[in-house]
Amino acid sequence: MLRNIILDTGVLVAILDQSDQYHNWSIKQWENIEKPLWTCEAVISESCFILQDVYGGEDAIMALVERGTIEINFNLNREIKLIRNLMKIYQSVPMSFADACLVRMTELILGSSILTIDSDFYIYRKNKKEVIDIIIPQ
């Protein structure tokens, strides 16, 4: 079982949308992860927006948070300077707000990995120079 997993938007969407091309891959990963998974409000917001036309999608996300399957323990007020700095460093990629929060979370949660379908995480670095451990489709 994988532990200390940080959840990105694409995987959360794929888990709940059976028509998503990464649905089966995401489900297989989900089954091998110790709960809870960690994320931030930005990922929840993006996922709800993307799933607004998928019947029950937004409610399913809220249920995962309410049950504690997904935990949000990220405080933007405490982390804003570092988030802004990350977004400036990677503005040529560009780095989304949600991605910046997830990178910062990898710095805060030791031994964590990001569960993602976003190849930009190959580019981003934690602590300015360290490769981020990611779980991504090959």
Secondary structure, 3 states (H helix, E strand, C coil): CECCEEECHHHHHHHHCCCCCCHHHHHHHHHCECCCEEECHHHHHHHHHHCCCCCCHHHHHHHHHHHCCEEECCCHHHHHHHHHHHHHHCCCCCCCHHHHHHHHHHHHCCCCEEECCCHHHHCCEECCCEECCEECCC
